[in-house]
Amino acid sequence: MPYSVYLKKGEERRILAGHSWVYANEVAKIEGKDKNGALAGVYAADGRFLGKGYINHLSKILVRIFIRGQEEDGKELYVRRIAAAKALREAVMGEDSDCWRAVFAEADDLPAFICDKYGDYLCVELLSLGVDRRKDMICEALCEVFAPKGIYMRGDVAVRQKEGLPLESGVLYGEVPDSVCVRENGLRMLVDLKNGQKTGYFLDQKENRRAIRRYCRGRKVLDCFCNSGGFSLNAASVAKEVVALDISRFALNNVEENARLNGFANIATRCGDAFALLREMRAAGEKFGCVVLDPPAFCKSAAEVQDAYRGYKDVNICAMKLVEPGGFLMSCSCSHYMTAQLFEKMLRESAREAGRRAKILEVRVQAPDHPALLSAEETSYLKAFILQLE
């Protein structure tokens, strides 16, 4: 008998508003018996049907609802949802890019399922027990919609362990090379699907990397936490010179390779801890016309926000002191726990302590291939402030 999950009184409000997650502590009772990863019906305390999703007793998120009507779970549903997600991306992404997020979990009504498109190849993350158990079917649906040359699964993220899943990666379909050459904003990029960050590359900053060009024209630019060099390459297309800084030599090798691929001779790399190197540059009297700060998430839980705030403030003060008068700073955060309001407060305090008068020129978010649901604040996570510093 399939599971029927009944919520405590009042706990259905968030679900009715469009959120997908049902937490274990919101549940009053569970009827029926089935396997973990099976489809379960979710009901309000008064018996109203709310939806269906895959259940996992090992996870704090007991059920992730993705069916709210009478649709049947199966390949046809996945084909429809994936095709709708693809149609959205084709409508909003520019022709000068052939890499984008093809499926963004809850935002595309497929919770815990992420798929990124890199030219003729797909890279997926299956982040719940339910979707992982259906990976063969999902693979068939992706092949029907995209006809890719290969599909690679990245399963090396800690959230899989919380679902009782092993950390494992590998080819699901076809053949996948060690690196794939893609186009982003008209630039060529080599992406390592197997070893790069996340699914190989941070696609969510695509539009922001294009936007930074207008602030780099003819200037000396510093790209901190540069990773594969997305901001560095976009800056280099118009800048006098670019310094790409990262703690990973592997990432900087990728930057140098991508610079050669595009014929850029104006990018230099520096390897080391950003906090320490920024202070060294300040002591040496270096100045930049534009500085980009795109660090990894300093907080991955609400409990870490206070420490993260101090970290963001420290690195932003250091960066602001390196910007020449009239120059620009793009400062980013990819943690939804660091809200835009809190991040702006941090920037205000940083500017005051750095002795700089700052103007907000732009406040940007994640690219439109990473749509955010108004009903699920977790899907809205990236913010990027562009400041002019006097």
C-alpha positions in Angstrom: 0.0 0.0 0.0 1.5 3.4 -1.0 2.4 5.9 1.7 -0.1 8.6 2.7 1.5 11.5 4.6 -0.8 13.7 6.8 0.5 17.1 7.9 -0.1 18.7 11.3 -2.8 21.4 11.3 -1.7 24.6 9.6 1.5 23.1 8.0 -0.1 23.0 4.6 0.0 26.8 4.0 3.6 26.8 2.6 2.8 23.8 0.4 -0.4 25.4 -0.9 1.6 28.6 -1.7 3.8 26.5 -4.1 6.7 25.2 -1.9 7.7 21.6 -2.5 9.4 20.5 0.7 7.6 18.6 3.4 9.8 18.3 6.6 9.6 15.4 8.8 8.7 17.5 11.8 5.6 18.9 10.0 4.0 15.5 9.7 1.3 14.2 12.1 1.0 10.7 10.8 2.0 8.3 8.0 -0.2 5.6 6.7 0.7 2.7 4.4 4.0 1.0 3.7 6.4 1.1 0.8 10.1 1.5 0.0 12.1 4.6 0.6 12.2 6.5 -2.6 8.6 5.5 -3.5 5.9 8.0 -4.5 3.8 9.2 -1.5 0.6 11.2 -1.3 0.6 14.3 0.9 -2.5 15.5 2.7 -3.5 18.4 4.9 -4.7 17.6 8.4 -8.3 17.7 7.2 -7.6 15.2 4.4 -7.3 17.6 1.5 -4.9 16.3 -1.2 -1.8 18.5 -1.5 0.3 16.6 -3.9 2.7 13.7 -4.5 6.4 13.3 -4.2 9.2 10.8 -3.4 9.5 9.9 0.3 12.7 9.3 2.2 12.7 8.6 5.9 16.4 9.2 6.1 16.1 12.8 5.1 14.9 15.8 7.1 13.0 16.7 3.9 10.6 13.7 4.1 8.8 14.4 0.8 9.6 16.7 -2.2 6.3 17.3 -3.9 6.3 17.6 -7.7 2.9 16.4 -8.7 -0.1 18.5 -7.6 -2.8 17.1 -9.9 -3.6 13.8 -11.4 -0.4 13.3 -13.5 1.3 10.0 -13.3 4.9 9.6 -12.4 7.0 8.2 -15.2 9.1 8.9 -18.3 6.3 10.9 -20.0 6.1 13.3 -17.1 9.9 13.8 -17.1 9.9 14.4 -20.9 7.2 17.0 -20.6 8.9 18.9 -17.7 12.4 18.7 -19.3 11.0 19.9 -22.7 9.3 22.8 -21.0 12.5 23.8 -19.2 14.4 23.6 -22.4 11.9 25.8 -24.2 12.3 28.5 -21.5 16.1 28.5 -21.9 15.9 28.6 -25.6 13.6 31.7 -25.3 15.8 33.6 -22.9 19.4 32.6 -23.5 21.5 34.4 -26.1 22.8 32.7 -29.3 26.4 33.5 -28.3 26.2 30.8 -25.5 25.7 27.1 -25.9 26.0 26.3 -22.2 23.2 26.8 -19.7 21.2 25.2 -16.9 18.7 23.0 -18.6 16.8 21.9 -15.4 16.8 23.7 -12.1 15.2 21.4 -9.6 12.2 23.0 -7.9 12.0 25.9 -10.3 11.3 23.4 -13.1 9.0 21.2 -11.0 11.6 18.5 -10.7 13.0 18.8 -7.1 16.5 17.5 -6.4 17.2 17.1 -10.2 19.7 19.5 -11.8 20.9 19.2 -15.4 23.4 21.5 -17.1 24.0 21.6 -20.8 27.5 22.1 -22.2 27.3 22.1 -25.9 26.5 18.5 -27.0 26.9 17.1 -23.5 24.8 17.1 -20.3 25.9 16.9 -16.7 23.4 16.0 -14.0 23.1 16.0 -10.3 20.6 13.6 -8.7 20.2 14.9 -5.1 17.5 12.7 -3.6 16.9 9.0 -3.2 13.8 9.2 -5.3 15.4 10.7 -8.4 18.5 8.7 -8.1 16.5 5.5 -8.2 15.0 6.7 -11.5 18.2 7.8 -13.1 17.9 5.3 -16.0 14.4 6.7 -16.8 15.6 10.2 -16.4 18.5 9.5 -18.7 16.1 8.2 -21.4 14.0 11.3 -21.1 17.0 13.6 -21.5 18.1 11.7 -24.6 14.6 12.1 -26.1 14.6 15.9 -25.5 18.2 16.8 -26.1 19.8 13.9 -28.1 23.2 14.5 -26.4 26.4 12.8 -27.3 26.9 12.0 -23.6 25.5 12.4 -20.1 27.7 12.5 -17.0 26.5 12.3 -13.4 28.2 14.3 -10.7 27.5 12.6 -7.4 30.2 14.0 -5.2 28.2 16.5 -3.1 27.5 15.9 0.6 23.8 16.3 0.3 23.6 12.9 -1.3 24.9 11.4 2.0 22.0 13.0 3.8 19.7 11.0 1.5 21.6 7.8 2.2 23.2 7.8 -1.2 26.8 7.0 -2.0 29.2 9.7 -3.4 29.7 8.4 -6.9 30.1 10.0 -10.3 30.2 8.5 -13.8 29.0 8.3 -17.4 25.3 7.6 -17.7 25.0 7.6 -21.4 27.3 7.8 -24.5 30.9 9.0 -24.1 32.0 12.1 -22.2 35.5 13.6 -22.8 37.7 15.0 -20.1 37.0 18.5 -21.2 34.3 20.1 -23.3 34.8 23.3 -25.3 31.7 25.6 -25.0 30.8 29.2 -25.9 29.7 31.7 -23.2 29.0 35.3 -24.2 30.9 34.7 -27.4 34.0 33.4 -25.6 35.4 29.9 -25.8 35.8 28.0 -22.5 37.2 24.6 -21.7 35.0 22.9 -19.0 36.0 19.8 -17.0 32.7 18.1 -16.3 34.3 15.4 -14.3 36.5 17.4 -12.0 35.4 21.0 -12.2 33.3 22.8 -9.6 29.7 21.6 -9.3 28.8 20.3 -12.7 32.0 21.7 -14.2 31.4 25.4 -14.2 29.4 28.1 -12.5 26.7 28.9 -15.1 24.6 31.1 -12.8 27.0 34.1 -13.2 26.8 34.1 -17.0 24.9 37.4 -17.4 26.9 39.1 -14.6 30.1 38.2 -16.4 28.9 39.8 -19.5 27.7 42.9 -17.5 31.2 43.4 -15.9 32.7 44.3 -19.3 31.3 47.8 -19.3 33.2 48.5 -16.1 36.5 47.0 -17.2 37.1 48.9 -20.5 40.7 50.0 -20.7 41.2 49.3 -17.0 43.5 47.1 -14.8 41.2 44.4 -13.3 41.5 42.1 -10.4 39.4 38.9 -10.4 39.4 37.3 -6.9 38.3 33.7 -6.4 38.5 33.4 -10.2 37.9 29.7 -10.6 38.0 28.8 -14.3 38.2 32.5 -15.2 34.7 33.4 -16.4 35.0 37.0 -15.1 38.6 37.2 -16.1 37.9 36.3 -19.7 35.0 38.6 -20.1 37.0 41.4 -18.5 40.1 40.6 -20.7 38.0 41.2 -23.8 38.0 44.9 -23.1 40.5 45.5 -20.2 44.1 46.7 -20.4 45.2 43.9 -18.1 43.6 41.3 -15.8 45.0 39.6 -12.7 43.2 36.3 -11.9 43.6 35.2 -8.3 42.7 31.8 -6.9 43.9 29.4 -4.2 43.7 26.5 -6.6 46.6 25.9 -9.1 44.2 23.6 -11.0 41.8 26.4 -11.5 44.5 28.8 -12.6 45.8 26.3 -15.1 42.3 26.3 -16.6 42.3 30.1 -16.7 45.6 30.1 -18.6 44.3 27.5 -21.0 41.2 29.4 -21.6 43.1 32.6 -22.2 45.2 30.9 -24.8 42.1 29.5 -26.4 40.7 33.0 -26.9 44.0 34.6 -27.9 44.2 36.8 -24.7 47.7 37.8 -23.7 46.5 40.3 -21.0 45.7 37.8 -18.2 48.2 37.0 -15.4 47.4 34.5 -12.7 48.3 34.6 -9.0 48.0 31.6 -6.7 47.2 31.9 -3.0 44.7 32.8 -0.3 42.7 35.8 -1.4 42.6 37.3 2.1 46.4 37.2 2.4 47.1 38.3 -1.2 44.7 41.3 -1.0 46.6 42.5 2.1 49.9 42.0 0.3 48.7 44.0 -2.7 47.5 46.8 -0.4 50.9 46.9 1.3 52.6 47.1 -2.1 50.4 50.1 -3.1 48.7 48.3 -6.0 45.5 49.8 -7.4 42.9 48.5 -9.8 40.2 50.1 -11.9 37.8 47.2 -11.2 37.8 44.4 -8.7 35.5 41.4 -8.8 34.8 39.4 -5.6 33.0 36.1 -6.3 33.8 33.9 -3.4 32.4 30.4 -2.6 29.5 30.4 -0.2 30.8 31.5 3.2 27.6 30.2 4.9 25.7 27.0 4.0 23.4 27.1 7.0 21.6 29.8 9.1 23.9 29.1 12.0 27.0 30.2 10.0 25.6 33.6 8.9 27.3 35.6 11.7 30.8 34.2 10.9 30.1 34.6 7.2 29.2 38.2 7.6 32.6 38.9 9.2 34.3 37.0 6.4 32.5 39.0 3.6 33.2 42.2 5.5 36.9 41.5 5.8 37.4 40.6 2.1 35.3 43.6 0.9 37.2 46.1 3.1 40.4 44.8 1.6 39.1 44.9 -1.9 37.7 48.4 -1.5 41.1 49.7 -0.5 42.5 48.4 -3.7 40.0 50.2 -6.0 41.3 53.4 -7.5 39.2 56.6 -7.1 36.3 56.4 -9.5 36.8 52.7 -10.0 34.4 49.8 -9.6 33.7 46.8 -7.4 31.5 43.9 -8.1 30.8 41.9 -4.9 28.9 38.7 -4.9 27.4 36.1 -2.6 26.0 32.8 -3.6 24.4 31.9 -0.2 20.6 32.4 0.2 21.1 32.7 3.9 23.1 35.9 3.2 20.0 37.9 2.1 20.3 40.9 -0.3 19.4 43.2 2.6 22.0 41.8 4.9 24.6 41.8 2.1 23.9 45.5 1.4 24.3 46.3 5.1 27.7 44.5 5.1 28.8 46.5 2.0 27.7 49.8 3.7 29.7 49.0 6.8 32.7 47.9 4.7 32.7 51.1 2.7 32.6 53.2 5.9 35.4 51.3 7.5 37.5 51.4 4.3 37.0 55.1 4.2 35.3 55.0 0.8 32.1 56.7 -0.5 30.2 54.1 -2.6 27.4 54.3 -5.1 25.3 51.4 -6.0 25.2 51.1 -9.8 23.5 47.7 -10.2 22.1 44.9 -8.1 22.0 41.7 -10.1 20.9 38.2 -9.5 21.4 34.7 -11.1 21.0 34.2 -14.8 17.5 33.4 -16.2 18.4 29.8 -16.8 18.4 29.6 -13.0 14.8 30.9 -12.4 13.8 31.5 -8.8 10.3 30.6 -7.4 8.6 33.3 -5.4 7.1 30.6 -3.3 10.6 29.0 -2.5 13.1 31.6 -1.2 15.9 28.9 -1.3 15.8 29.1 -5.1 16.8 32.8 -5.0 20.4 32.8 -3.8 22.8 34.8 -5.9 23.2 38.5 -5.5 25.8 40.8 -7.1 26.3 44.5 -6.2 28.2 46.7 -8.6 29.6 49.8 -6.8 31.5 52.9 -7.8 34.0 53.9 -5.2 35.2 57.5 -4.8 
